[in-house]
Amino acid sequence: MEENTIEDKVLTCRTCQKEFPWSKQEQRYYEKKGFKKQPQKCSDCRDKANKLRNENMFYIHCGLCKKDAAMIAPPPKDRVAICEDCYKKSVQEYQKNKPSEKPTEATTKA
């Protein structure tokens, strides 16, 4: 990054999907430290993640209900993370709507 090409940017947090500013000063700090990537999380999500990491937990922002939650495993990178309540609701919904398993003709003759 050259001095004259640095401008304030607006980035999107990969956790909560909210936009957050990345100032010229922060960009210079990243450059000075040798960081190659721009920040992926807003300061709120970064703070929450750092606090939970000390407890061997991972911060997520539920993709369904939009509430903050914690997981004991790292959140999936290839799909949306959901909280425990939403997971339980989806399991109940699946079980309620699952087609009934009626015996087939082949299993009744055996």
Secondary structure, DSSP 8 states (H G I E B T S, - for coil): --GGG---EEEE-TTT--EEEE-HHHHHHHHHHT--S---S-HHHHHHHHHHHTTT-EEEE-TTT--EEEESS---SSS----HHHHHHHHHHHHHHS------HHHH--
